[in-house]
C-alpha cells in the first residue's frame, strides 16, 4: 500500500469514527451540504438511486432534466467547480498553498 493510500485509509477511518461518535449518517452530511461541490451523479449513486435522475419541469411546462453546469476544474477527489462565483474551499486551499489554478483545469 502506498503512502498516499494509507493516508487516505487513515482519513476514512477517522471520518467513520467521528460519524459514529456524533451519531451522523451519510444522509445527515448530504443534507448539511458537505458534498455540494461533488457532482450530483456521485452522490446519487451512493444514495442508491434515491432521487437520481429526477426530472424537473422547464419554463414551458415540459419535462426536461435540469441542466448541470459543465465543470471547468476538478481535483483528484472528484470535486468540481464550474468557474462561477467564489472559489470552492478545496480550490482556495490549493491556491493559497501555491498551486496554480490551471493545474485543476479540465481540458
C-alpha positions as CSV (number, residue, x, y, z in Angstrom):
1,X,0.0,0.0,0.0
2,X,1.5,3.4,-1.0
3,X,1.9,6.3,1.4
4,X,-1.0,8.0,-0.3
5,X,-3.3,5.0,0.0
6,X,-2.5,4.6,3.7
7,X,-3.1,8.3,4.3
8,X,-6.5,8.0,2.6
9,X,-7.4,5.0,4.6
10,X,-6.4,6.8,7.8
11,X,-8.6,9.7,6.8
12,X,-11.6,7.4,6.0
13,X,-11.1,5.6,9.4
14,X,-11.1,9.0,11.2
15,X,-14.2,10.1,9.4
16,X,-16.1,6.9,10.3
17,X,-15.0,7.3,13.9
18,X,-16.3,10.9,14.0
19,X,-19.6,9.9,12.4
20,X,-20.1,7.2,14.9
21,X,-19.1,9.4,17.8
22,X,-21.6,12.1,16.8
23,X,-24.3,9.8,15.5
24,X,-24.1,11.1,11.9
25,X,-25.2,9.3,8.8
26,X,-24.3,9.9,5.2
27,X,-27.7,11.5,4.7
28,X,-27.0,13.9,7.5
29,X,-23.8,15.0,5.8
30,X,-25.6,15.4,2.4
31,X,-28.4,17.5,4.0
32,X,-25.7,19.7,5.6
33,X,-24.2,20.4,2.2
34,X,-21.0,18.6,2.8
35,X,-21.0,17.3,-0.8
36,X,-22.2,20.4,-2.6
37,X,-19.0,20.6,-4.7
38,X,-19.1,16.9,-5.8
39,X,-21.0,16.2,-8.9
40,X,-24.6,15.2,-8.1
41,X,-24.2,11.9,-10.0
42,X,-21.6,10.7,-7.5
43,X,-23.9,11.5,-4.6
44,X,-26.9,10.0,-6.3
45,X,-25.0,6.7,-6.9
46,X,-24.1,6.5,-3.3
47,X,-27.7,7.1,-2.2
48,X,-28.7,4.0,-4.3
49,X,-30.8,5.9,-6.8
50,X,-33.0,7.9,-4.3
51,X,-33.9,11.0,-6.3
52,X,-31.5,10.1,-9.0
53,X,-32.5,11.3,-12.5
54,X,-35.3,13.5,-11.2
55,X,-37.0,15.4,-13.9
56,X,-37.9,19.0,-13.3
57,X,-40.4,20.8,-15.4
58,X,-39.0,23.5,-17.6
59,X,-40.4,27.0,-18.0
60,X,-42.6,25.9,-20.9
61,X,-44.2,23.2,-18.7
62,X,-42.4,20.3,-20.4
63,X,-40.3,17.7,-18.6
64,X,-36.6,18.3,-19.1
65,X,-33.8,17.2,-16.9
66,X,-32.3,20.1,-15.0
67,X,-29.1,21.2,-16.8
68,X,-26.0,21.0,-14.7
69,X,-23.1,23.4,-15.3
70,X,-20.1,21.9,-17.0
71,X,-17.2,21.6,-14.6
72,X,-14.1,23.6,-15.6
73,X,-11.9,22.5,-12.7
74,X,-11.6,19.1,-10.9
75,X,-9.4,17.8,-8.1
76,X,-8.2,14.2,-7.5
77,X,-11.1,13.5,-5.2
78,X,-13.7,14.3,-7.9
79,X,-14.7,17.7,-6.5
80,X,-15.6,20.1,-9.3
81,X,-16.2,23.8,-9.9
82,X,-17.8,25.4,-12.9
83,X,-15.9,28.7,-12.6
84,X,-18.8,30.8,-11.4
85,X,-18.8,32.6,-8.1
86,X,-16.1,32.3,-5.4
87,X,-13.6,29.5,-5.4
88,X,-14.8,26.4,-3.6
89,X,-12.9,25.7,-0.4
90,X,-10.9,22.9,-1.9
91,X,-9.6,25.1,-4.7
92,X,-9.0,28.1,-2.5
93,X,-6.9,26.0,-0.1
94,X,-4.8,24.7,-3.1
95,X,-4.3,28.2,-4.5
96,X,-3.3,29.5,-1.0
97,X,-0.8,26.7,-0.8
98,X,0.8,27.9,-4.0
99,X,-0.8,25.6,-6.5
100,X,-1.7,27.1,-9.9
101,X,-5.5,27.0,-10.6
102,X,-4.5,25.8,-14.1
103,X,-3.4,22.5,-12.6
104,X,-7.0,21.7,-11.9
105,X,-8.4,22.8,-15.3
106,X,-10.4,20.2,-17.1
107,X,-9.5,20.1,-20.8
